[in-house]
């Protein structure tokens, strides 16, 4: 009569597999824990990308607004709202600025004076375009900085790196 048992080789193979799985688990968990939180600009571009993608794929306009109390971007359609929280410590002021018809407010972007007016939200259209707007970001009441968005592609306007020519 033969008893069923594991051989030493089978036990060692099982332990080796458990060791490999444990190593993979520990490495992945430590990578997740050590990943820095995205900055507000990264969250803004993620919200812009998702809003534009949804508008293109669903054929519906999407409104993007910033909720300062909740520190989150809200992308809304007739079907609902998707929230993109901004995981930062401290105060974030964010304003959408559009072209002004009456010159109430102006900003200086790259040495160029641009007339603007505050917008409560911006719209991403089903054809892939968006409202003509700029974003003013200010952290902890510091100096504001601006992001300029191309209304045709909804991407950042590229800045000239080398005005002297190609290298």
Secondary structure, 3 states (H helix, E strand, C coil): CCCCCCCHHHHHHHHHHHHHHHHHHHHHHHHHHHCCCCCHHHHHHHHHHHHHHHHHHHCCCEEEEEECCCCEEEEEECCEEEEEECCCCCCEEEEEEEECCCCCEEEEECCEEEEEEEECCEEECCCCCECCEEEEEEECCCCCEEEEECCCCCCECCCCCCCCCCC
